[in-house]
């Protein structure tokens, strides 16, 4: 039986959901999908300058889960920047395969 996902607190709702390298049509790019959870974790750490414990508390999750979400965001953002991929921000994990 699959464990149900917990509802995490996400305050940031991005108005812009696509980022891509300049001068390359989107149809030629691979797309890295970031969840709103990952963007929120990244925002809390780097825009709000919160330590992991405080950021995890704000997202209503454990510190270890927050760290896992944050490192997932780091890996995806680095992949997009280093390998010239587009970034798409999606609302939830159900849209990862779409």
N, C-alpha and C positions, 0 to 999 in steps of 0.2 A: 504494500500500500504506500502511495506517495504521500509524503508529509505536506500539509497545506502551507502555502506561502503566507508569511506574516505581512500585515499591512504596515509598510514603513512610511514615515512622514517625509513628504517631498514638497518643499515650499516653492522651489524654482520651477516655473513653467516657461520654457524657452519659446520666444516668438519666431526665431529662426531655427530651423531644424536640419538644414543642410550646409555643409562647408566643403569646398572643393578647391583643388589647385587651380590657379588662374590660367586661362588660355587653353584648357583641355575640356572638350565637351564631356558632360556627365556620362554619356553612353559608352565612352572609352575607359571609364574608371571603375575600379573595384570599389565597393562601398563597405566601410566599417560601420557597424551598427552599435551605437551607444544607448543604453537605457537611461531613462530619466533618473533612476536610482544612481547610476554611475556618474551622471553629470552633477547631481545633487551632492554626492560624496566629494567629488572634485571641487565643486564650488565652496563647500564648507571648509575644506582644507586650504585652498589657495586664494579664495576671494575673502572669505570671512576670517581666515587665519586661525581656525580652531584646531586644537589638538585632537587626537583620535578619540579620547574618552568623551570630550564635550560634543564632538561632531556625532558620534554614535548615539549619544543621549538625545541629541536634537532629531536624529532620524528614527529614534525609538527602536534601536537594534543593539546587539552586543558589539563590543569593540572588535572582536575577531571577525564578525560578519561585515562590519564597516570596513575593516582593513582589506578583506577579500574583495569587496565591491570597489574600493579605491584602487587597488592594484590591478583589477580588471580594466578599469578606466585608463590607468597609466599605460597598460600594454596596448590597448586599442588606439589611443591617441598617438603613441609613439609609432605604431605600425603605419597609421595614416600619414603622419608627417614624414617619416623616413622613406616610405615606399610610394609616396605620391598618390594616396587613395583619398576618396571622398569620405566624409563623416556624415552619417544620418542619425539624428536623435529620435528614438522611438519611445512611445509611451510605456510599453510594458514588454515583458519577455515573450508574450504570445506572438509578437510581430517579428521576432528575431529571424525567422526563416523566410519571411516575405520580402 
